[in-house]
Every structure is written in C-alpha cells, then in structure tokens.
Amino acid sequence: MKEYIEHRAIEIANYIVENGATVRQTAKEFGVSKSTVHMDITKRLKNINPELALRTRQVLDVNKSERHIRGGMATKEKYLHQNNN
C-alpha cells in the first residue's frame, strides 16, 4: 500500500475518534468520497493499526445507532424553516 494512503487512513481515523465525526463529515473535511473514508477505516486501517481501527469502529457504530435521530431532527428543522417563510 502506498505510504500516503496509510497516512491518510490514520489521519482520518484520528479525526473520527477525536471529533466523533460521521463518515460524511469526515469525507467533507478531507476532500475525499464517503467510499474512500469507509474503505480506509474498515479495510486498510485494520492492517495498519488494529487498535485505532477498533476505536474508530466504536465511534462509527455509535453514529450509526443515532443516525435515525439526526435524520428526524433534520426533517423537523426543514419543516420549521419552511413554515416560517
């Protein structure tokens, strides 16, 4: 694996762990696709740093369990703004 890819995977993982960021937020921050973030975290990081991969996976699992709540809040916010206009 190329060195810059390993470096990116570690940076992405550290960002997710430190900020509790979602895959989408991380992709936007690093200027890469969601698929790239997901591949770096789920496949590449296991071989590079298994401990960091586990911590990152825990954060992403929490995000996944909460996504229906965030989606509902976003929808509520959308309709509140539509009614005020």
C-alpha positions in Angstrom: 0.0 0.0 0.0 1.2 3.5 -0.8 2.5 5.5 2.1 0.2 8.5 1.5 -2.8 6.2 1.7 -1.6 4.7 5.0 -1.0 8.2 6.3 -4.5 9.4 5.2 -6.2 6.4 6.8 -4.5 7.2 10.1 -5.4 10.9 9.9 -9.0 10.1 9.0 -9.3 7.6 11.9 -7.8 10.1 14.4 -10.2 12.8 13.2 -13.2 10.5 13.7 -12.1 9.4 17.2 -11.2 12.9 18.3 -14.4 14.6 17.0 -16.9 11.8 17.0 -17.4 12.7 13.3 -19.6 10.8 10.9 -18.3 9.3 7.6 -20.0 12.2 5.7 -18.4 14.9 7.9 -15.0 13.3 7.6 -15.2 13.0 3.8 -16.1 16.6 3.5 -13.3 17.7 5.9 -10.6 15.6 4.0 -12.0 16.3 0.5 -12.5 12.6 -0.4 -15.5 10.5 -1.0 -17.5 8.6 1.6 -16.5 5.4 -0.1 -12.8 6.3 0.4 -13.3 7.1 4.1 -15.2 3.8 4.6 -12.6 1.8 2.8 -9.8 3.5 4.8 -11.5 2.7 8.1 -12.9 -0.7 7.5 -10.3 -2.4 5.3 -6.9 -0.5 5.3 -6.7 0.6 8.9 -7.1 -3.0 10.2 -3.7 -3.9 8.7 -2.0 -0.6 9.7 -3.2 0.0 13.2 -5.7 -2.6 14.6 -6.2 -0.7 17.9 -7.0 2.6 16.2 -9.3 0.7 13.8 -11.3 -0.7 16.8 -11.7 2.7 18.5 -12.8 4.2 15.2 -15.3 1.4 14.6 -16.8 2.1 18.0 -17.4 5.8 17.1 -18.9 4.8 13.8 -21.2 2.3 15.5 -22.5 4.9 17.8 -23.0 7.3 14.9 -24.9 4.5 13.0 -27.1 3.9 16.0 -28.0 7.6 16.3 -28.5 8.4 12.6 -32.3 7.9 12.6 -32.5 10.5 15.4 -30.3 13.0 13.4 -32.4 12.4 10.3 -35.6 13.1 12.2 -34.2 16.3 13.7 -33.1 17.5 10.2 -36.5 16.8 8.8 -38.1 18.7 11.7 -35.8 21.6 11.2 -36.5 21.7 7.5 -40.2 22.0 8.0 -39.9 24.6 10.8 -37.9 26.8 8.3 -40.5 26.2 5.6 -43.4 27.3 7.8 -41.6 30.5 8.9 -41.1 31.7 5.3 
